[in-house]
Amino acid sequence: MRILIAEDEVTIARALKVMLEKNKYAVDLVHNGNDALDYLRATGYDALVLDIMMPGKDGIQVLKTARAEGVTTPALFLTAKAEVADRVAGLDAGADDYLPKPFAASEFLARVRALVRRSNVYAPALLTVGNTTLDGDQYMLKAPADTVRLNNKEYQLTELFFRHPRQVFSSAHLFEKIWGLDSQAEMDVVWTYISFLRRKLKQIGADVEIRTIRGAGYALEEMPC
């Protein structure tokens, strides 16, 4: 499951990201409305968590634009504004739910689960490319010879490749998607994790591989017979 969080309060945004990742969600994180809209146009999500008061386009503008462009992903407004008029404005913009700050972590997670259950872009728990299957419920990678468990970052990286086989991703794009621009990690962490996944794919007898596309990045492709 992939969720987009658009929240300009960095501390809150990071806390929500960690919370969701611990519950086996893949999370993209942005801090302004313009970036949120760009991400929505580029990626299919299972749920959106949008703050109303953000730099650039506010949350209501983002959702109105997304809905007008045909994006039906369920959305939760997360904001300090709790007045009835603000709730009405958010729901009229196309939101599915509304949660004022402060809130309990358990309630936030319950509302996200409810959004995902009614998502029109629900992603199957099993993603298959070639003879290899990614099990999103168990974080397992399966092929005829063996099965291996993935850690959180390995899973997020593998899910991205399996959702978009043959698409080329640059190192910068992978770093931003998986680790986030505010991460303290170095860019070479991408190469490290690509190496981990290549070894695991080989270990389980996969007929797919993560190829290096010279000067461009990486792509998941089936190996020639």
Disulfide bonds with the S-S distance in Angstrom:
none
